[in-house]
Amino acid sequence: MPDRPPGPELLGTRLRHLLDLLDGDVAAVYADLGLPGFRPRFTPIVRALASDGPASIRALARATGVTHSAASQTVAQLAKEDLVTLTPGADARQRIVHLTPKAEALLPVLDAEWAATTAAARRFEAELPYPLSRLVDEALAALGRRSMRQRIADVAPGLPAARDRSGDDGRLG
């Protein structure tokens, strides 16, 4: 097997590995702080609720830059950990998410961790030739304009994806 770095064909795999490294270390910091069940994906939702007050899952998805499905899954995990409660919204399909007293008690520790993680992320990006956060923003925008599925169909019109574009989600690898 040739000894060369992986190319774009393994982009999804490599991005998942990068995310595993980043999230794994942040999760280890939470464990060091005495919060072993707290996951990195909880923080943006908790911070949005602490900052703006109770919100619908749709509003939380917008505020944190994730899909409604991802926000809903995270809220369900937060509820399991007794960090949020849900109440009915104005319409039967809407649920309003509230922080619990348990979550509110964690805010000083989470704020300190957030500040430290933000500073560490800035230092990490300073080591790179191009800020990773900016590159991610640009990649998301490019996939918003044209999904990966559509891009594959463009270069391989004979593949089933080119004939049936339903369910297009733009995921990589």
C-alpha positions in Angstrom: 0.0 0.0 0.0 1.4 3.4 -0.9 2.6 5.7 1.9 0.7 8.9 1.1 -1.7 11.0 3.2 -5.4 10.3 2.7 -7.1 12.4 0.1 -10.6 13.9 -0.1 -12.1 10.4 -0.5 -11.7 9.9 3.2 -12.8 13.4 4.2 -15.8 12.2 6.2 -13.8 9.6 8.1 -11.1 12.1 8.9 -13.6 14.8 10.0 -15.2 12.3 12.4 -11.8 11.4 13.8 -11.0 15.1 14.3 -14.4 15.6 16.1 -13.7 12.5 18.2 -10.4 14.0 19.3 -11.9 17.4 20.1 -15.0 16.1 21.8 -13.2 13.4 23.7 -10.8 15.9 25.3 -13.6 18.3 26.2 -15.6 15.4 27.7 -12.5 14.5 29.7 -12.4 18.0 31.1 -16.0 17.7 32.1 -15.2 14.5 33.9 -12.2 16.2 35.6 -14.7 18.9 36.8 -16.9 16.2 38.4 -19.4 16.1 35.5 -18.8 12.7 34.0 -22.2 12.4 32.3 -22.0 15.9 30.7 -21.3 15.8 27.0 -19.8 18.5 24.8 -23.0 18.6 22.7 -25.0 19.7 25.8 -23.1 23.0 26.3 -24.4 25.0 23.3 -28.0 24.2 24.3 -27.5 24.9 28.0 -25.7 28.2 27.2 -28.5 29.3 24.8 -31.1 28.5 27.5 -29.1 30.3 30.2 -28.6 33.3 28.0 -32.0 33.6 26.3 -34.4 31.7 28.6 -36.8 28.9 27.7 -37.0 28.2 24.0 -38.6 25.8 21.5 -36.5 23.1 20.1 -36.7 24.8 16.7 -35.3 28.0 18.2 -32.5 26.1 20.0 -31.6 24.4 16.7 -31.3 27.8 15.0 -29.4 29.3 17.9 -26.8 26.5 18.0 -26.5 25.9 14.2 -27.7 22.3 14.2 -30.7 20.5 12.6 -34.0 20.3 14.4 -33.5 16.5 14.7 -30.0 17.0 16.3 -31.4 19.6 18.8 -34.3 17.3 19.6 -32.0 14.4 20.3 -29.7 16.5 22.5 -32.7 17.9 24.4 -33.9 14.4 25.0 -30.5 13.4 26.4 -30.5 16.6 28.6 -33.9 15.7 29.9 -32.7 12.2 30.8 -29.9 13.8 32.8 -32.4 16.0 34.6 -30.8 19.1 33.1 -33.9 20.4 31.2 -37.7 20.0 31.4 -40.2 20.3 28.5 -43.5 22.0 28.6 -46.2 22.3 25.9 -45.8 25.3 23.6 -48.5 27.5 21.9 -49.2 24.8 19.4 -49.5 21.1 20.2 -46.4 20.2 18.2 -44.2 22.7 19.9 -42.3 21.9 23.2 -40.6 24.6 25.3 -37.3 23.7 26.9 -36.4 25.0 30.4 -33.2 24.6 32.4 -33.7 22.7 35.7 -32.3 23.9 39.0 -29.7 21.1 38.6 -28.5 22.7 35.3 -28.6 26.2 36.7 -26.3 25.1 39.6 -23.8 24.0 37.0 -23.7 27.3 35.1 -20.7 28.8 37.0 -18.5 25.7 36.3 -19.8 25.5 32.7 -19.1 29.2 32.1 -15.5 28.8 33.4 -15.1 25.7 31.2 -16.6 27.5 28.2 -14.1 30.4 28.6 -11.2 28.1 28.9 -12.3 26.0 25.9 -12.8 29.1 23.8 -9.3 30.4 24.7 -7.8 27.0 23.9 -9.6 26.8 20.6 -8.3 30.2 19.6 -4.8 29.0 20.4 -5.3 25.8 18.5 -6.5 27.8 15.4 -3.5 30.1 15.7 -1.3 27.0 15.0 -3.1 26.3 11.8 -2.5 28.0 8.5 -6.2 28.8 8.1 -8.7 29.1 11.0 -10.6 25.8 11.2 -13.8 27.5 12.3 -13.8 29.7 9.2 -13.1 26.7 7.0 -16.0 24.8 8.6 -18.3 27.8 8.0 -17.3 28.0 4.4 -17.7 24.2 3.9 -21.2 24.3 5.4 -22.2 27.2 3.2 -20.8 25.4 0.1 -22.8 22.3 1.0 -25.9 24.5 1.6 -25.6 25.7 -1.9 -25.0 22.2 -3.4 -25.1 19.0 -1.3 -22.5 16.4 -1.5 -25.1 14.0 -2.9 -25.7 16.4 -5.8 -21.9 16.8 -6.3 -21.5 13.0 -6.5 -24.4 12.9 -9.0 -22.7 15.6 -11.1 -19.5 13.5 -11.5 -21.2 10.1 -11.7 -24.6 10.5 -13.4 -25.0 6.7 -13.7 -25.2 6.1 -9.9 -28.6 5.7 -8.3 -28.1 9.0 -6.4 -28.1 10.8 -9.7 -31.5 9.3 -10.6 -33.2 9.6 -7.2 -32.2 12.7 -5.3 -34.9 12.3 -2.6 -33.6 12.3 1.0 -30.6 14.6 0.1 -28.9 15.5 3.3 -25.5 16.7 2.1 -23.5 14.5 4.5 -19.9 13.7 3.8 -18.5 10.1 3.7 
